[in-house]
């Protein structure tokens, strides 16, 4: 009997607590709403709200998490933008570095060229290759023209390790530019001779890497490896300018046609960058 009475009392106490707790929460909520928003009171309200109202704690945690995510996203975006800016700066620096190297190499070549004293006392003007016409790879446009003294049929000389090399001939002139026909062009021709066999012939372009030396004697003694120079009988080029070397001699066993030689040019078309253009006075004075 006592046990039953004790159990009933416990159940009654639990029931009263369940009724009191909601009333307490309601009372606290009303106090939080009624109290003024002065500093101490505001602090107490915030503390009580944070402790007794789970929704407020959850909202606060959510806001903090959202703020952290937002900061992380902003930092990632800023980092991405910084990386893109650094990539662009690196690309620009690589381009400037390549241009600086090219300018340095060009200045070095021109410095060596200007320091060379030709025993012939040639007169002329230095010019740089401005551009190449895509359909005419065996010709170049230089940055000097009639205003600077460049004339048609003027010899164009290149330099390799201080030695004059025949490169081509001026075929067209404008006010500040001129067109130079290079050795490899099929329309190019020049009177030349070989160093050892001392045989003369007509050098023409073959439209490819090799030149042709035509009209050789039937019993030509030209050998591969001989140096080929411009001849004194040339109407345009001063004598003794290196052209290239003999690569092979072609002969006809029936002697029905004159032999000819393949000549490898010393000045390759893709490597022509600076040219020394002889003046007409020099061309006429060589005779």
C-alpha atoms as an extended CHARMM CRD file, in Angstrom:
* protein
*
       287  EXT
         1         1  UNK       CA              0.0000000000        0.0000000000        0.0000000000  PROA      1               0.0000000000
         2         2  UNK       CA              2.7850000000        2.3730000000        0.8770000000  PROA      2               0.0000000000
         3         3  UNK       CA              4.5190000000        1.5470000000       -2.3840000000  PROA      3               0.0000000000
         4         4  UNK       CA              1.4560000000        2.4870000000       -4.3750000000  PROA      4               0.0000000000
         5         5  UNK       CA              1.0990000000        5.7320000000       -2.4850000000  PROA      5               0.0000000000
         6         6  UNK       CA              4.7600000000        6.6040000000       -3.0750000000  PROA      6               0.0000000000
         7         7  UNK       CA              4.4890000000        5.8850000000       -6.7810000000  PROA      7               0.0000000000
         8         8  UNK       CA              1.4140000000        8.0700000000       -7.1090000000  PROA      8               0.0000000000
         9         9  UNK       CA              3.2850000000       10.9300000000       -5.4340000000  PROA      9               0.0000000000
        10        10  UNK       CA              6.1780000000       10.5900000000       -7.8910000000  PROA      10              0.0000000000
        11        11  UNK       CA              3.8530000000       10.6220000000      -10.8610000000  PROA      11              0.0000000000
        12        12  UNK       CA              2.1130000000       13.6670000000       -9.4560000000  PROA      12              0.0000000000
        13        13  UNK       CA              5.4480000000       15.5240000000       -9.0580000000  PROA      13              0.0000000000
        14        14  UNK       CA              6.5070000000       14.7390000000      -12.6360000000  PROA      14              0.0000000000
        15        15  UNK       CA              3.1540000000       15.9360000000      -13.9060000000  PROA      15              0.0000000000
        16        16  UNK       CA              3.4890000000       19.2160000000      -11.9660000000  PROA      16              0.0000000000
        17        17  UNK       CA              7.0020000000       19.7420000000      -13.3940000000  PROA      17              0.0000000000
        18        18  UNK       CA              5.7400000000       19.2230000000      -16.9170000000  PROA      18              0.0000000000
        19        19  UNK       CA              3.1250000000       21.8990000000      -16.3210000000  PROA      19              0.0000000000
        20        20  UNK       CA              5.5390000000       24.3020000000      -14.5950000000  PROA      20              0.0000000000
        21        21  UNK       CA              8.3390000000       24.2040000000      -17.2270000000  PROA      21              0.0000000000
        22        22  UNK       CA              6.1920000000       25.5720000000      -20.0840000000  PROA      22              0.0000000000
        23        23  UNK       CA              4.9390000000       28.2540000000      -17.7740000000  PROA      23              0.0000000000
        24        24  UNK       CA              8.5150000000       29.1890000000      -16.8730000000  PROA      24              0.0000000000
        25        25  UNK       CA              9.5080000000       29.3850000000      -20.5410000000  PROA      25              0.0000000000
        26        26  UNK       CA              6.4700000000       31.5240000000      -21.3130000000  PROA      26              0.0000000000
        27        27  UNK       CA              7.2770000000       33.8350000000      -18.4030000000  PROA      27              0.0000000000
        28        28  UNK       CA             10.9180000000       34.1890000000      -19.5150000000  PROA      28              0.0000000000
        29        29  UNK       CA              9.8170000000       34.9280000000      -23.0650000000  PROA      29              0.0000000000
        30        30  UNK       CA              7.4780000000       37.6580000000      -21.8400000000  PROA      30              0.0000000000
        31        31  UNK       CA             10.2320000000       39.1480000000      -19.6840000000  PROA      31              0.0000000000
        32        32  UNK       CA             12.6200000000       39.1820000000      -22.6620000000  PROA      32              0.0000000000
        33        33  UNK       CA             10.0120000000       40.9730000000      -24.7620000000  PROA      33              0.0000000000
        34        34  UNK       CA              9.0280000000       43.4890000000      -22.0750000000  PROA      34              0.0000000000
        35        35  UNK       CA             12.4350000000       44.4570000000      -20.6940000000  PROA      35              0.0000000000
        36        36  UNK       CA             14.0430000000       47.5750000000      -22.2730000000  PROA      36              0.0000000000
        37        37  UNK       CA             17.0570000000       47.3050000000      -24.6480000000  PROA      37              0.0000000000
        38        38  UNK       CA             19.6150000000       48.9460000000      -22.3920000000  PROA      38              0.0000000000
        39        39  UNK       CA             23.1430000000       47.5320000000      -22.4580000000  PROA      39              0.0000000000
        40        40  UNK       CA             23.0740000000       45.2890000000      -19.3260000000  PROA      40              0.0000000000
        41        41  UNK       CA             19.5410000000       44.1590000000      -20.0100000000  PROA      41              0.0000000000
        42        42  UNK       CA             20.3400000000       43.5240000000      -23.6890000000  PROA      42              0.0000000000
        43        43  UNK       CA             23.2570000000       41.3190000000      -22.6500000000  PROA      43              0.0000000000
        44        44  UNK       CA             21.0930000000       39.3640000000      -20.2360000000  PROA      44              0.0000000000
        45        45  UNK       CA             18.3920000000       38.9580000000      -22.8610000000  PROA      45              0.0000000000
        46        46  UNK       CA             20.8760000000       37.6980000000      -25.3920000000  PROA      46              0.0000000000
        47        47  UNK       CA             22.3420000000       35.2460000000      -22.8600000000  PROA      47              0.0000000000
        48        48  UNK       CA             18.9660000000       33.9220000000      -21.7890000000  PROA      48              0.0000000000
        49        49  UNK       CA             17.7720000000       33.6710000000      -25.3580000000  PROA      49              0.0000000000
        50        50  UNK       CA             20.8910000000       31.7890000000      -26.3340000000  PROA      50              0.0000000000
        51        51  UNK       CA             20.5220000000       29.3680000000      -23.3850000000  PROA      51              0.0000000000
        52        52  UNK       CA             16.7960000000       28.7150000000      -23.3530000000  PROA      52              0.0000000000
        53        53  UNK       CA             15.7790000000       28.9710000000      -26.9760000000  PROA      53              0.0000000000
        54        54  UNK       CA             17.3420000000       26.1850000000      -29.1180000000  PROA      54              0.0000000000
        55        55  UNK       CA             16.2110000000       27.8100000000      -32.3650000000  PROA      55              0.0000000000
        56        56  UNK       CA             18.2950000000       30.8770000000      -31.5940000000  PROA      56              0.0000000000
        57        57  UNK       CA             21.3870000000       28.7670000000      -30.9700000000  PROA      57              0.0000000000
        58        58  UNK       CA             20.8100000000       26.8930000000      -34.2010000000  PROA      58              0.0000000000
        59        59  UNK       CA             20.3250000000       30.1190000000      -36.1620000000  PROA      59              0.0000000000
        60        60  UNK       CA             23.4500000000       31.5900000000      -34.6390000000  PROA      60              0.0000000000
        61        61  UNK       CA             25.4980000000       28.5400000000      -35.5740000000  PROA      61              0.0000000000
        62        62  UNK       CA             24.0490000000       28.5890000000      -39.1020000000  PROA      62              0.0000000000
        63        63  UNK       CA             24.9340000000       32.2500000000      -39.5410000000  PROA      63              0.0000000000
        64        64  UNK       CA             28.4640000000       31.6540000000      -38.3230000000  PROA      64              0.0000000000
        65        65  UNK       CA             28.8670000000       28.7060000000      -40.7010000000  PROA      65              0.0000000000
        66        66  UNK       CA             27.4570000000       30.7240000000      -43.6250000000  PROA      66              0.0000000000
        67        67  UNK       CA             29.7690000000       33.6130000000      -42.8610000000  PROA      67              0.0000000000
        68        68  UNK       CA             32.7420000000       31.2350000000      -42.8060000000  PROA      68              0.0000000000
        69        69  UNK       CA             31.7320000000       29.6890000000      -46.1330000000  PROA      69              0.0000000000
        70        70  UNK       CA             31.2980000000       33.1470000000      -47.6730000000  PROA      70              0.0000000000
        71        71  UNK       CA             34.7660000000       34.2000000000      -46.5100000000  PROA      71              0.0000000000
        72        72  UNK       CA             36.2610000000       30.9900000000      -47.9040000000  PROA      72              0.0000000000
        73        73  UNK       CA             34.5880000000       31.5200000000      -51.2890000000  PROA      73              0.0000000000
        74        74  UNK       CA             35.7970000000       35.1220000000      -51.4230000000  PROA      74              0.0000000000
        75        75  UNK       CA             39.3330000000       34.0050000000      -50.5750000000  PROA      75              0.0000000000
        76        76  UNK       CA             39.2170000000       31.3390000000      -53.3060000000  PROA      76              0.0000000000
        77        77  UNK       CA             37.9740000000       33.8420000000      -55.8760000000  PROA      77              0.0000000000
        78        78  UNK       CA             40.6460000000       36.3580000000      -54.8720000000  PROA      78              0.0000000000
        79        79  UNK       CA             43.3150000000       33.6400000000      -55.1080000000  PROA      79              0.0000000000
        80        80  UNK       CA             42.0800000000       32.6110000000      -58.5710000000  PROA      80              0.0000000000
        81        81  UNK       CA             42.1460000000       36.1930000000      -59.8090000000  PROA      81              0.0000000000
        82        82  UNK       CA             45.6480000000       36.6520000000      -58.3910000000  PROA      82              0.0000000000
        83        83  UNK       CA             46.8330000000       33.4750000000      -60.1480000000  PROA      83              0.0000000000
        84        84  UNK       CA             45.3910000000       34.6420000000      -63.4670000000  PROA      84              0.0000000000
        85        85  UNK       CA             47.0970000000       38.0220000000      -63.0700000000  PROA      85              0.0000000000
        86        86  UNK       CA             50.4310000000       36.3630000000      -62.2780000000  PROA      86              0.0000000000
        87        87  UNK       CA             50.0780000000       34.0510000000      -65.3020000000  PROA      87              0.0000000000
        88        88  UNK       CA             49.4710000000       37.0490000000      -67.5760000000  PROA      88              0.0000000000
        89        89  UNK       CA             52.4740000000       38.8580000000      -66.1070000000  PROA      89              0.0000000000
        90        90  UNK       CA             54.6770000000       35.7730000000      -66.6070000000  PROA      90              0.0000000000
        91        91  UNK       CA             53.5780000000       35.4620000000      -70.2530000000  PROA      91              0.0000000000
        92        92  UNK       CA             54.3560000000       39.1290000000      -70.8110000000  PROA      92              0.0000000000
        93        93  UNK       CA             57.7730000000       38.7280000000      -69.1850000000  PROA      93              0.0000000000
        94        94  UNK       CA             58.5780000000       35.7100000000      -71.3870000000  PROA      94              0.0000000000
        95        95  UNK       CA             57.6550000000       37.7120000000      -74.4900000000  PROA      95              0.0000000000
        96        96  UNK       CA             59.7460000000       40.6790000000      -73.3860000000  PROA      96              0.0000000000
        97        97  UNK       CA             62.6610000000       38.3730000000      -72.5870000000  PROA      97              0.0000000000
        98        98  UNK       CA             62.5040000000       36.7780000000      -76.0490000000  PROA      98              0.0000000000
        99        99  UNK       CA             62.3280000000       40.2020000000      -77.6940000000  PROA      99              0.0000000000
       100       100  UNK       CA             65.2680000000       41.4220000000      -75.6160000000  PROA      100             0.0000000000
       101       101  UNK       CA             67.3630000000       38.4030000000      -76.6410000000  PROA      101             0.0000000000
       102       102  UNK       CA             66.5470000000       38.9870000000      -80.3070000000  PROA      102             0.0000000000
       103       103  UNK       CA             67.4400000000       42.6930000000      -80.0570000000  PROA      103             0.0000000000
       104       104  UNK       CA             70.6840000000       41.8550000000      -78.2590000000  PROA      104             0.0000000000
       105       105  UNK       CA             71.6460000000       39.2900000000      -80.9380000000  PROA      105             0.0000000000
       106       106  UNK       CA             70.7670000000       41.7530000000      -83.6820000000  PROA      106             0.0000000000
       107       107  UNK       CA             72.8400000000       44.5230000000      -82.0760000000  PROA      107             0.0000000000
       108       108  UNK       CA             75.7470000000       42.1250000000      -81.7000000000  PROA      108             0.0000000000
       109       109  UNK       CA             75.6140000000       41.1740000000      -85.3830000000  PROA      109             0.0000000000
       110       110  UNK       CA             75.3970000000       44.8030000000      -86.4810000000  PROA      110             0.0000000000
       111       111  UNK       CA             78.2380000000       45.8240000000      -84.1650000000  PROA      111             0.0000000000
       112       112  UNK       CA             80.5000000000       43.1620000000      -85.6610000000  PROA      112             0.0000000000
       113       113  UNK       CA             79.4680000000       44.1810000000      -89.1650000000  PROA      113             0.0000000000
       114       114  UNK       CA             80.1290000000       47.8730000000      -88.5780000000  PROA      114             0.0000000000
       115       115  UNK       CA             83.5720000000       47.1350000000      -87.1410000000  PROA      115             0.0000000000
       116       116  UNK       CA             84.6930000000       45.3250000000      -90.2920000000  PROA      116             0.0000000000
       117       117  UNK       CA             86.9550000000       47.3170000000      -92.5850000000  PROA      117             0.0000000000
       118       118  UNK       CA             86.6320000000       46.0830000000      -96.1510000000  PROA      118             0.0000000000
       119       119  UNK       CA             89.8930000000       46.2140000000      -98.1300000000  PROA      119             0.0000000000
       120       120  UNK       CA             87.8710000000       47.1400000000     -101.1670000000  PROA      120             0.0000000000
       121       121  UNK       CA             86.5450000000       50.2680000000      -99.5130000000  PROA      121             0.0000000000
       122       122  UNK       CA             82.9570000000       49.4630000000     -100.3990000000  PROA      122             0.0000000000
       123       123  UNK       CA             80.3730000000       52.2120000000     -100.0500000000  PROA      123             0.0000000000
       124       124  UNK       CA             76.8100000000       51.3780000000      -99.1210000000  PROA      124             0.0000000000
       125       125  UNK       CA             74.1130000000       51.3110000000      -96.4700000000  PROA      125             0.0000000000
       126       126  UNK       CA             73.0230000000       48.7550000000      -93.8630000000  PROA      126             0.0000000000
       127       127  UNK       CA             69.4100000000       47.5840000000      -93.9670000000  PROA      127             0.0000000000
       128       128  UNK       CA             67.3510000000       45.1500000000      -91.9320000000  PROA      128             0.0000000000
       129       129  UNK       CA             64.8510000000       42.6140000000      -93.2270000000  PROA      129             0.0000000000
       130       130  UNK       CA             61.4160000000       44.1440000000      -92.6290000000  PROA      130             0.0000000000
       131       131  UNK       CA             59.2780000000       41.2060000000      -93.7640000000  PROA      131             0.0000000000
       132       132  UNK       CA             58.9660000000       38.3910000000      -96.2880000000  PROA      132             0.0000000000
       133       133  UNK       CA             56.2020000000       37.9210000000      -98.7830000000  PROA      133             0.0000000000
       134       134  UNK       CA             54.5360000000       34.5340000000      -98.0860000000  PROA      134             0.0000000000
       135       135  UNK       CA             54.2550000000       33.6790000000     -101.7930000000  PROA      135             0.0000000000
       136       136  UNK       CA             57.8290000000       34.7670000000     -102.5740000000  PROA      136             0.0000000000
       137       137  UNK       CA             60.0440000000       33.1830000000      -99.9300000000  PROA      137             0.0000000000
       138       138  UNK       CA             63.1710000000       33.7410000000     -102.0410000000  PROA      138             0.0000000000
       139       139  UNK       CA             62.9080000000       37.5110000000     -101.6560000000  PROA      139             0.0000000000
       140       140  UNK       CA             62.8600000000       39.9380000000      -98.7270000000  PROA      140             0.0000000000
       141       141  UNK       CA             61.6970000000       43.5040000000      -98.1410000000  PROA      141             0.0000000000
       142       142  UNK       CA             64.2950000000       45.7070000000      -96.4270000000  PROA      142             0.0000000000
       143       143  UNK       CA             63.6900000000       48.8390000000      -94.3650000000  PROA      143             0.0000000000
       144       144  UNK       CA             65.7080000000       51.1670000000      -96.6120000000  PROA      144             0.0000000000
       145       145  UNK       CA             64.6680000000       52.6020000000      -99.9690000000  PROA      145             0.0000000000
       146       146  UNK       CA             65.2870000000       55.3020000000     -102.5520000000  PROA      146             0.0000000000
       147       147  UNK       CA             65.2050000000       58.0450000000      -99.9040000000  PROA      147             0.0000000000
       148       148  UNK       CA             68.2400000000       56.4180000000      -98.2460000000  PROA      148             0.0000000000
       149       149  UNK       CA             70.1570000000       55.8880000000     -101.4990000000  PROA      149             0.0000000000
       150       150  UNK       CA             69.0910000000       52.3280000000     -102.3960000000  PROA      150             0.0000000000
       151       151  UNK       CA             68.8280000000       51.7740000000     -106.1550000000  PROA      151             0.0000000000
       152       152  UNK       CA             67.7190000000       48.9100000000     -108.3810000000  PROA      152             0.0000000000
       153       153  UNK       CA             70.3490000000       46.3810000000     -109.5190000000  PROA      153             0.0000000000
       154       154  UNK       CA             72.4160000000       47.1210000000     -106.4060000000  PROA      154             0.0000000000
       155       155  UNK       CA             74.2910000000       44.1840000000     -104.8730000000  PROA      155             0.0000000000
       156       156  UNK       CA             73.1020000000       42.9040000000     -101.4850000000  PROA      156             0.0000000000
       157       157  UNK       CA             75.8650000000       41.5430000000      -99.2470000000  PROA      157             0.0000000000
       158       158  UNK       CA             75.5030000000       39.5100000000      -96.0530000000  PROA      158             0.0000000000
       159       159  UNK       CA             78.1990000000       38.8710000000      -93.4480000000  PROA      159             0.0000000000
       160       160  UNK       CA             79.1010000000       35.5990000000      -91.7460000000  PROA      160             0.0000000000
       161       161  UNK       CA             81.8520000000       35.6580000000      -89.1410000000  PROA      161             0.0000000000
       162       162  UNK       CA             83.1820000000       38.8480000000      -90.6730000000  PROA      162             0.0000000000
       163       163  UNK       CA             83.3110000000       37.5460000000      -94.2520000000  PROA      163             0.0000000000
       164       164  UNK       CA             81.2530000000       39.1710000000      -97.0420000000  PROA      164             0.0000000000
       165       165  UNK       CA             78.7490000000       36.7420000000      -98.5520000000  PROA      165             0.0000000000
       166       166  UNK       CA             76.6840000000       37.2910000000     -101.6850000000  PROA      166             0.0000000000
       167       167  UNK       CA             73.0130000000       37.3830000000     -100.6970000000  PROA      167             0.0000000000
       168       168  UNK       CA             71.0970000000       38.8370000000     -103.6490000000  PROA      168             0.0000000000
       169       169  UNK       CA             70.2710000000       41.8960000000     -105.6960000000  PROA      169             0.0000000000
       170       170  UNK       CA             67.8200000000       44.8050000000     -105.3480000000  PROA      170             0.0000000000
       171       171  UNK       CA             65.0320000000       44.4930000000     -107.9370000000  PROA      171             0.0000000000
       172       172  UNK       CA             62.4600000000       47.0790000000     -106.7360000000  PROA      172             0.0000000000
       173       173  UNK       CA             62.6410000000       50.2880000000     -104.7080000000  PROA      173             0.0000000000
       174       174  UNK       CA             60.0710000000       52.4700000000     -102.9770000000  PROA      174             0.0000000000
       175       175  UNK       CA             60.5810000000       55.6060000000     -100.9330000000  PROA      175             0.0000000000
       176       176  UNK       CA             61.6040000000       53.8290000000      -97.7120000000  PROA      176             0.0000000000
       177       177  UNK       CA             61.6630000000       50.1430000000      -98.6300000000  PROA      177             0.0000000000
       178       178  UNK       CA             63.1780000000       47.9140000000     -101.2840000000  PROA      178             0.0000000000
       179       179  UNK       CA             62.7980000000       44.3540000000     -102.5100000000  PROA      179             0.0000000000
       180       180  UNK       CA             65.8670000000       42.1130000000     -102.5850000000  PROA      180             0.0000000000
       181       181  UNK       CA             65.8960000000       38.9960000000     -104.7830000000  PROA      181             0.0000000000
       182       182  UNK       CA             67.8840000000       36.2570000000     -103.0380000000  PROA      182             0.0000000000
       183       183  UNK       CA             70.2590000000       33.7490000000     -104.6430000000  PROA      183             0.0000000000
       184       184  UNK       CA             67.7850000000       30.8680000000     -104.5210000000  PROA      184             0.0000000000
       185       185  UNK       CA             65.2390000000       32.5970000000     -106.7520000000  PROA      185             0.0000000000
       186       186  UNK       CA             65.0060000000       31.2290000000     -110.2940000000  PROA      186             0.0000000000
       187       187  UNK       CA             65.2880000000       34.7630000000     -111.7190000000  PROA      187             0.0000000000
       188       188  UNK       CA             68.6510000000       35.3870000000     -110.0390000000  PROA      188             0.0000000000
       189       189  UNK       CA             71.8860000000       35.0940000000     -112.0370000000  PROA      189             0.0000000000
       190       190  UNK       CA             75.5250000000       36.1350000000     -111.6230000000  PROA      190             0.0000000000
       191       191  UNK       CA             78.8690000000       35.4500000000     -113.2940000000  PROA      191             0.0000000000
       192       192  UNK       CA             81.0450000000       33.3330000000     -110.9640000000  PROA      192             0.0000000000
       193       193  UNK       CA             84.2770000000       31.3020000000     -110.9270000000  PROA      193             0.0000000000
       194       194  UNK       CA             85.6950000000       28.4360000000     -108.8600000000  PROA      194             0.0000000000
       195       195  UNK       CA             88.7150000000       28.9330000000     -106.6530000000  PROA      195             0.0000000000
       196       196  UNK       CA             90.9440000000       25.9470000000     -107.5030000000  PROA      196             0.0000000000
       197       197  UNK       CA             89.9790000000       25.0110000000     -111.0580000000  PROA      197             0.0000000000
       198       198  UNK       CA             89.5140000000       28.7070000000     -111.9880000000  PROA      198             0.0000000000
       199       199  UNK       CA             86.5750000000       27.9340000000     -114.2640000000  PROA      199             0.0000000000
       200       200  UNK       CA             83.8510000000       30.4730000000     -114.9380000000  PROA      200             0.0000000000
       201       201  UNK       CA             80.1700000000       29.9190000000     -115.3780000000  PROA      201             0.0000000000
       202       202  UNK       CA             76.7410000000       31.4560000000     -114.8940000000  PROA      202             0.0000000000
       203       203  UNK       CA             75.2090000000       30.9950000000     -111.4530000000  PROA      203             0.0000000000
       204       204  UNK       CA             71.4110000000       30.7850000000     -111.3430000000  PROA      204             0.0000000000
       205       205  UNK       CA             68.8840000000       30.0730000000     -108.6460000000  PROA      205             0.0000000000
       206       206  UNK       CA             67.1980000000       26.7220000000     -108.6910000000  PROA      206             0.0000000000
       207       207  UNK       CA             64.1720000000       27.6590000000     -106.6250000000  PROA      207             0.0000000000
       208       208  UNK       CA             65.4230000000       25.3380000000     -103.8780000000  PROA      208             0.0000000000
       209       209  UNK       CA             68.3540000000       24.9700000000     -101.4890000000  PROA      209             0.0000000000
       210       210  UNK       CA             70.8760000000       24.3860000000     -104.2970000000  PROA      210             0.0000000000
       211       211  UNK       CA             72.1390000000       26.7990000000     -106.9580000000  PROA      211             0.0000000000
       212       212  UNK       CA             73.1950000000       25.8520000000     -110.4760000000  PROA      212             0.0000000000
       213       213  UNK       CA             76.5040000000       26.8020000000     -112.1260000000  PROA      213             0.0000000000
       214       214  UNK       CA             75.9310000000       26.4840000000     -115.8760000000  PROA      214             0.0000000000
       215       215  UNK       CA             77.9250000000       26.7570000000     -119.1600000000  PROA      215             0.0000000000
       216       216  UNK       CA             81.0120000000       24.9880000000     -117.8530000000  PROA      216             0.0000000000
       217       217  UNK       CA             83.6580000000       23.5810000000     -120.1840000000  PROA      217             0.0000000000
       218       218  UNK       CA             82.9630000000       20.0990000000     -121.5360000000  PROA      218             0.0000000000
       219       219  UNK       CA             86.0540000000       18.7490000000     -119.8020000000  PROA      219             0.0000000000
       220       220  UNK       CA             85.4430000000       20.6510000000     -116.6040000000  PROA      220             0.0000000000
       221       221  UNK       CA             87.7910000000       19.8520000000     -113.7180000000  PROA      221             0.0000000000
       222       222  UNK       CA             85.5690000000       21.2850000000     -111.0150000000  PROA      222             0.0000000000
       223       223  UNK       CA             85.5410000000       19.1990000000     -107.8290000000  PROA      223             0.0000000000
       224       224  UNK       CA             83.1030000000       19.0920000000     -104.9110000000  PROA      224             0.0000000000
       225       225  UNK       CA             84.1470000000       21.3420000000     -102.0580000000  PROA      225             0.0000000000
       226       226  UNK       CA             85.6160000000       24.1310000000     -104.2220000000  PROA      226             0.0000000000
       227       227  UNK       CA             84.7110000000       27.6610000000     -103.2170000000  PROA      227             0.0000000000
       228       228  UNK       CA             82.6950000000       29.7450000000     -105.6710000000  PROA      228             0.0000000000
       229       229  UNK       CA             83.1720000000       33.5460000000     -105.9410000000  PROA      229             0.0000000000
       230       230  UNK       CA             81.7020000000       36.3450000000     -108.0290000000  PROA      230             0.0000000000
       231       231  UNK       CA             83.6120000000       36.9830000000     -111.2340000000  PROA      231             0.0000000000
       232       232  UNK       CA             85.1420000000       40.2350000000     -112.4620000000  PROA      232             0.0000000000
       233       233  UNK       CA             83.0080000000       39.8530000000     -115.5950000000  PROA      233             0.0000000000
       234       234  UNK       CA             79.8310000000       40.3780000000     -113.5600000000  PROA      234             0.0000000000
       235       235  UNK       CA             77.8840000000       43.4980000000     -114.5060000000  PROA      235             0.0000000000
       236       236  UNK       CA             76.4490000000       44.0050000000     -111.0270000000  PROA      236             0.0000000000
       237       237  UNK       CA             78.5680000000       42.3730000000     -108.3260000000  PROA      237             0.0000000000
       238       238  UNK       CA             82.1220000000       43.2520000000     -107.2970000000  PROA      238             0.0000000000
       239       239  UNK       CA             84.6060000000       40.4440000000     -107.9320000000  PROA      239             0.0000000000
       240       240  UNK       CA             85.7380000000       38.0450000000     -105.2260000000  PROA      240             0.0000000000
       241       241  UNK       CA             82.5890000000       37.8350000000     -103.0700000000  PROA      241             0.0000000000
       242       242  UNK       CA             82.0310000000       34.3330000000     -101.6750000000  PROA      242             0.0000000000
       243       243  UNK       CA             78.9110000000       32.6660000000     -103.0430000000  PROA      243             0.0000000000
       244       244  UNK       CA             79.1520000000       29.0910000000     -101.7520000000  PROA      244             0.0000000000
       245       245  UNK       CA             80.8510000000       25.8020000000     -102.5280000000  PROA      245             0.0000000000
       246       246  UNK       CA             80.4750000000       23.0980000000     -105.1760000000  PROA      246             0.0000000000
       247       247  UNK       CA             78.3270000000       20.2100000000     -104.0050000000  PROA      247             0.0000000000
       248       248  UNK       CA             78.4260000000       17.9780000000     -107.1000000000  PROA      248             0.0000000000
       249       249  UNK       CA             79.3000000000       18.0780000000     -110.8030000000  PROA      249             0.0000000000
       250       250  UNK       CA             76.8320000000       16.7140000000     -113.3510000000  PROA      250             0.0000000000
       251       251  UNK       CA             78.2830000000       15.5490000000     -116.6850000000  PROA      251             0.0000000000
       252       252  UNK       CA             76.8180000000       13.9280000000     -119.7760000000  PROA      252             0.0000000000
       253       253  UNK       CA             78.8130000000       10.9370000000     -121.0330000000  PROA      253             0.0000000000
       254       254  UNK       CA             77.6600000000       11.5750000000     -124.6030000000  PROA      254             0.0000000000
       255       255  UNK       CA             78.9810000000       15.1850000000     -124.4230000000  PROA      255             0.0000000000
       256       256  UNK       CA             75.7330000000       16.3180000000     -126.0490000000  PROA      256             0.0000000000
       257       257  UNK       CA             75.2820000000       19.0130000000     -123.4100000000  PROA      257             0.0000000000
       258       258  UNK       CA             77.5970000000       21.0860000000     -121.2490000000  PROA      258             0.0000000000
       259       259  UNK       CA             78.1150000000       19.9210000000     -117.6670000000  PROA      259             0.0000000000
       260       260  UNK       CA             76.8270000000       21.9190000000     -114.7360000000  PROA      260             0.0000000000
       261       261  UNK       CA             77.5270000000       21.9750000000     -111.0030000000  PROA      261             0.0000000000
       262       262  UNK       CA             75.2980000000       22.1000000000     -107.9750000000  PROA      262             0.0000000000
       263       263  UNK       CA             76.4120000000       24.8880000000     -105.6220000000  PROA      263             0.0000000000
       264       264  UNK       CA             75.4380000000       25.1040000000     -101.9840000000  PROA      264             0.0000000000
       265       265  UNK       CA             74.9120000000       28.8080000000     -101.1470000000  PROA      265             0.0000000000
       266       266  UNK       CA             76.7530000000       30.2510000000      -98.1650000000  PROA      266             0.0000000000
       267       267  UNK       CA             73.8660000000       32.6200000000      -97.3800000000  PROA      267             0.0000000000
       268       268  UNK       CA             70.7260000000       30.6060000000      -96.6180000000  PROA      268             0.0000000000
       269       269  UNK       CA             67.4560000000       32.4340000000      -97.3220000000  PROA      269             0.0000000000
       270       270  UNK       CA             65.8980000000       31.9430000000      -93.8340000000  PROA      270             0.0000000000
       271       271  UNK       CA             69.0050000000       33.3430000000      -92.0860000000  PROA      271             0.0000000000
       272       272  UNK       CA             69.1650000000       36.6360000000      -94.0280000000  PROA      272             0.0000000000
       273       273  UNK       CA             68.4070000000       39.4070000000      -91.5150000000  PROA      273             0.0000000000
       274       274  UNK       CA             70.7870000000       42.3220000000      -92.1890000000  PROA      274             0.0000000000
       275       275  UNK       CA             72.1130000000       43.3010000000      -95.6000000000  PROA      275             0.0000000000
       276       276  UNK       CA             74.7570000000       45.7350000000      -96.8050000000  PROA      276             0.0000000000
       277       277  UNK       CA             73.4520000000       47.3560000000      -99.9920000000  PROA      277             0.0000000000
       278       278  UNK       CA             76.2220000000       48.6480000000     -102.2660000000  PROA      278             0.0000000000
       279       279  UNK       CA             75.6710000000       52.0450000000     -103.8320000000  PROA      279             0.0000000000
       280       280  UNK       CA             75.5220000000       52.4750000000     -107.5780000000  PROA      280             0.0000000000
       281       281  UNK       CA             78.7570000000       54.4690000000     -107.4160000000  PROA      281             0.0000000000
       282       282  UNK       CA             80.4690000000       51.4450000000     -105.8680000000  PROA      282             0.0000000000
       283       283  UNK       CA             79.0450000000       49.1180000000     -108.4800000000  PROA      283             0.0000000000
       284       284  UNK       CA             80.2520000000       51.3410000000     -111.2990000000  PROA      284             0.0000000000
       285       285  UNK       CA             83.5980000000       51.9890000000     -109.6180000000  PROA      285             0.0000000000
       286       286  UNK       CA             84.5030000000       48.2870000000     -109.4500000000  PROA      286             0.0000000000
       287       287  UNK       CA             84.9350000000       48.0360000000     -113.2290000000  PROA      287             0.0000000000
